Amino acid sequence: MSSFHGEQVRPYVNNAISITIHNNLRVEQTMCDTLVNLTSASTADERTWHTETYTGNFSSSEVDAINLFNPDLIARVANQLRGDGLIFRPLNSRDYDKGFLQLLGQLTEVGQVTKDQFLNRFHGMRTSGGYYVIVVEDLKIGKVIGSATLVVEQKFIHGCSQRGHLEDVVVNSNYRGKKLGQLVVMAVKQLARSLHCYKLSLECKDRLIPFYENLGFKREPGNANSMNMRFPQDSPAEQSRL
Ligand SMILES: CC(C)(COP(=O)(O)OP(=O)(O)OC[C@H]1O[C@@H](n2cnc3c(N)ncnc32)[C@H](O)[C@@H]1OP(=O)(O)O)[C@@H](O)C(=O)NCCC(=O)NCCS
């Protein structure tokens, strides 16, 4: 267990996918100036990812940033953006300070979320597994400017298969029209395939159907409806109709 933000950080327990990690294995992947180390924990089931800084470019707050999931899972897509000053990476525990929630505010109502609330939700997602929030960071300004989420649902059907859900796709309005939306959805698509999802589903506004059709999603005849039941409460999500 390591300590983070005054709390004990629960080690990463990978419930959703099967990754073979040998004891003492150390995978190093350079992401700009940050070296992400996958270090073995005390038991085969208990793992944690640490981000350590190796140059003076990042503030001390970067130390101990914790990734939501293993960055190796999106390494192939991540490589496509290097050189543009942009990186694809998993959401990490420091992204509250990098404008992640302000970005989501361009998608829907986020509400007044404190840092503690963000961290509680972050660690809850990380512990339960199955949540893959991918972000695009503009390294020049140190801000998160794009994001999409894969949620992996465990099923009994189809031979105990799993279904992927594409959620919360958003690109900062100053960065739209540069194919970042396309790239971040492609990243989710590749991730869902590599995690052996039998399908990837989404709900979207009518005006975005062409955007997703361009990326290979189809409205299946007789199976293209989405229905919701709203629960009246003082919930911003209810008010925003997302
Ligand atoms: C939708 C969104 C993610 C697209 O991001 P983007 O980076 O501007 O999109 P891209 O540059 O990758 O566009 C890829 C293609 O989709 C098209 N496209 C982009 N936005 C579109 C839209 N709203 N409607 C139809 N087509 C769209 C582009 O014209 C482009 O087409 P081309 O390949 O023929 O040139 C972005 O507009 C956004 O964040 N919107 C607000 C949040 C939102 O509505 N998210 C979707 C929730 S389901």
The ligand as a Gaussian input file, in Angstrom:
#p B3LYP/6-31G(d) Opt

LIG

0 1
 C      -17.852000      15.334000     -31.142000
 C      -16.439000      15.774000     -30.883000
 C      -15.800000      14.850000     -29.833000
 C      -15.642000      15.665000     -32.206000
 O      -14.294000      15.990000     -31.935000
 P      -13.336000      16.551000     -33.072000
 O      -11.938000      16.395000     -32.587000
 O      -13.737000      17.913000     -33.471000
 O      -13.663000      15.574000     -34.272000
 P      -12.671000      15.150000     -35.429000
 O      -11.816000      16.306000     -35.825000
 O      -11.964000      13.913000     -35.053000
 O      -13.708000      14.828000     -36.593000
 C      -13.649000      13.622000     -37.313000
 C      -14.725000      13.650000     -38.376000
 O      -16.019000      13.769000     -37.780000
 C      -16.675000      14.925000     -38.257000
 N      -17.403000      15.547000     -37.157000
 C      -16.847000      16.132000     -36.078000
 N      -17.811000      16.609000     -35.277000
 C      -18.996000      16.308000     -35.873000
 C      -20.328000      16.542000     -35.540000
 N      -20.679000      17.195000     -34.428000
 N      -21.270000      16.090000     -36.390000
 C      -20.941000      15.455000     -37.525000
 N      -19.676000      15.204000     -37.899000
 C      -18.710000      15.625000     -37.076000
 C      -15.587000      15.811000     -38.766000
 O      -16.080000      16.692000     -39.763000
 C      -14.607000      14.827000     -39.323000
 O      -15.048000      14.396000     -40.589000
 P      -14.017000      14.109000     -41.799000
 O      -13.197000      12.941000     -41.349000
 O      -14.902000      13.799000     -42.955000
 O      -13.216000      15.342000     -41.940000
 C      -16.360000      17.243000     -30.418000
 O      -17.067000      18.035000     -31.342000
 C      -16.941000      17.474000     -29.037000
 O      -16.237000      17.332000     -28.047000
 N      -18.219000      17.891000     -28.952000
 C      -18.860000      18.232000     -27.665000
 C      -19.081000      17.023000     -26.803000
 C      -19.922000      15.958000     -27.489000
 O      -20.968000      16.241000     -28.058000
 N      -19.432000      14.703000     -27.402000
 C      -20.108000      13.558000     -27.967000
 C      -20.993000      12.908000     -26.977000
 S      -21.811000      11.481000     -27.674000

